[in-house]
Amino acid sequence: MITFISPYDCMLDVAKRAKELRLSQNLSRKTLAAKSGVSEPSIKRFESTGEIAFLSLLKIAHAMECQEDFTKIFCPHPIISLEDVLQKPRLRGRA
């Protein structure tokens, strides 16, 4: 799959979604820090810049019950042959 999002933009997007999830769970940074074991300044830096150590990111994800999402990273993609791509049915268009 081809993507046009840069690693930097992806990093900022993940940080934004993490902050939104934290707020939707009514967690302060202080509470999340206590729950995850990640320092409050690290959480603040992550939410504002996207930068964080991978282990800290996993701890935050675990504290917010999102750690399973990481099990999909680097999984092999199913091999698709050219025949499979060419034989896909059209979903839209005129008959």
N, C-alpha and C positions, 0 to 999 in steps of 0.2 A: 504494500500500500504506500502510495506517495503522499507525503504531507508537506505543506508549505509553511508550517509554523516553525519558527526558529527555536533552538534550545532555550534561549533567553526568554522568549515569549511564553514558552511552555512552563518555565520555572515561575514566572510571574503569575500565570494562570492558576497553577497548582497552589501557590501561596494565597491567592485571592479566594479560591474555593475553600481552602482550609480555614481561613478567617471567617468566611460566611458560615461554614458548618459550625465552627466554635461558637459564633454568636447565636446561631439557630438553636444550639444546645444550651444556651444561656450560661456559657462558661466564660469567666473572666480569664485573662492571661495568667493571673496568679493561681487560679483554681486549676487551669490546664497544666501549669508548671508543676503543681503539687501532684496532680494525678498522673502525669507522664514521666516525671523525673527530669524534664528538660527545663533549663533555667528560663525565668521570665524574660530576661534580655534576649536570649536566643530565640524565643518565640516571637518577640517584637521584631527582631531583625528579619526573621523568616517572613513574617507577614508583610513587612515593608519592602524587602529587597528580593525575597525568594531564596536567599542563601541560607543553607543549613546542612549540617552533617547528615549523612544518610541514616545512621543509627538514630539520631534525634528525630528525624522525619518519621521513621518507623515507630518510635515511642509515642509520638504525637498521634499518629494514625491509630495505634493500638488503643490509646486513651479515648479516642473518639470513635472507636469501633469501626475503623476503615482499613485495618491491616490486611484483610483478605484481598483488597484491590491490588496489592503488590504481588500476589501470586501469579498474576497475568503478565507481568513484565518479563520480557525476554523468552516467552514461550514460543516454540516453533509455530510458524504459520502453516496452515495446510497448503500443500503444493497444488497449484492450479495450472492446468495445462492450457495451451492456447485454444484447444478445442472447447474446453469448458467455458472459457471467456467468450468465444464466438457464438456458442449455442445458448447463451443466457436469453431468456424471453424478455421481450420489451415490456416495460411496465407502463409506459405512457406513449402517446403518439396517436396519429390518425390511423384508422384501419385501412 
